[in-house]
């Protein structure tokens, strides 16, 4: 299996009462995610991955092969604690999907984001180690999505058993309308 295959399960979290992940968090991150138009994504003749004419990154040969193997990527810029991260995600099948991700120059990210507005979400992410040592990422959304809390756990295989924390609710794995990209697009459409 490719090291670029992301396998994660997603869940709704009821945060109306206590929020134990806040005190148990091994790390906390402020995140803004912007979802860009796939039609602007291209690999130029020199092997650079670009958004329109803005060079984002020069992928490795392996990453180029993976990129060229998939026609439908969703490009995203994430600003995590002030660091710009460029990601392309392939379509998901169940809990699995290809993902390529790179830290990029802030100037490149800012150059692209000035074309906005883009569908986006803001959230605080709490990272908690579960009893079986898997890392849970709990996202408390902000802005128009304030009050929504989602949790995800990345796994080595779809068959991997995982012990669910007591605060986990309805499983959302595979439900496209609950992806961050879909939530951001819904918000943008309703502005």
Secondary structure as GFF3:
##gff-version 3
##sequence-region A 1 191
A	DSSP	beta_strand	5	13	.	.	.	ID=ss1
A	DSSP	alpha_helix	20	24	.	.	.	ID=ss2
A	DSSP	beta_strand	27	35	.	.	.	ID=ss3
A	DSSP	three_ten_helix	38	40	.	.	.	ID=ss4
A	DSSP	beta_strand	41	43	.	.	.	ID=ss5
A	DSSP	beta_strand	48	51	.	.	.	ID=ss6
A	DSSP	beta_strand	54	58	.	.	.	ID=ss7
A	DSSP	alpha_helix	61	69	.	.	.	ID=ss8
A	DSSP	beta_strand	73	80	.	.	.	ID=ss9
A	DSSP	beta_strand	83	90	.	.	.	ID=ss10
A	DSSP	beta_strand	96	103	.	.	.	ID=ss11
A	DSSP	alpha_helix	106	113	.	.	.	ID=ss12
A	DSSP	beta_strand	119	129	.	.	.	ID=ss13
A	DSSP	beta_strand	135	141	.	.	.	ID=ss14
A	DSSP	three_ten_helix	143	145	.	.	.	ID=ss15
A	DSSP	beta_strand	149	154	.	.	.	ID=ss16
A	DSSP	beta_strand	168	171	.	.	.	ID=ss17
A	DSSP	three_ten_helix	176	178	.	.	.	ID=ss18
A	DSSP	alpha_helix	180	189	.	.	.	ID=ss19
###
